[in-house]
Amino acid sequence: MIKKFKAALSKYPTGIACVLSKNIKNNYNGIIINSFSSVSLKPLMVLWSLDIKSSKFKNFKSSKKQTVVLLSKNQKKLVNKMAFQNDEISSLEYKKIIDNSVFSLQCNKFKEIKAGDHFTIFLKVKKILTNSKTKPLLYYQKKILTF
């Protein structure tokens, strides 16, 4: 049933987003997410879900400030790095990610709810940066696409 569920959801194209949070070493942790959504306009709120089994679970569960980023077609290499490596991201690299993204939302954690094998994290948006010169990366049927 899980395979069939994943196959069905793969037919829904989505933008490729990541979440970044500062760690105790003043670097950043990053994770590619597939469960990002807006929640509210008053106040501005978004959510994303984090697998309890993720190697990055502790970093994001404990962070109070997070940045949600919609990645651009120029950031395709970053997807694999963030998804399959556990490397930290320097402050300089963080700035580069933000500058080359489609948009970024700097947020404060509002609430989290455990549901099944994930935590859903609700964030209040504090700052919005957009870049009209970039096009988003898309995920569709297990492939990264650009347009």
Phi, psi and omega in degrees: 000322180297317179300316180295320178298313179297319179297319179296313181292335180294345179275359178259106181291138179223157171287153178266117182242159174224162175238137180237142175215144180287139178253182185292344178269009182066020168257190182234148169257145179226149178215137175280135182238153177236012184226068181247137180204152171281152183239314190209150174262334180225095359281165176294119181219146175228171175218159171209162183242144185235124178294130180299332182274358181298140176295343182257009185305308184301319181301314186274331177295324184270347184282139181266335179240133181220149177243123176264131185231129170269117186282149181261169181298340178279358184246024183301319180297327181296327181301309181295320179299312183287325183284326190242359177237154182256020183294149173279160180248128180286166177299322179295316179293323176303312180300318179297319178298313181297313183297330184260002182275170175284315172204161172222145180238113177272126192226160170248140179294133180255313187197156172221147182226131175278129178218113182063230182263019181227160166252132173263125184252122179262132184235138171269128181281127181251331182210140181236128174238133179234156179226103184285354181271357184248157176244145184283155166279145178237151176243123182210126180049050176065024179231146174268125184237154172234162175220000000 
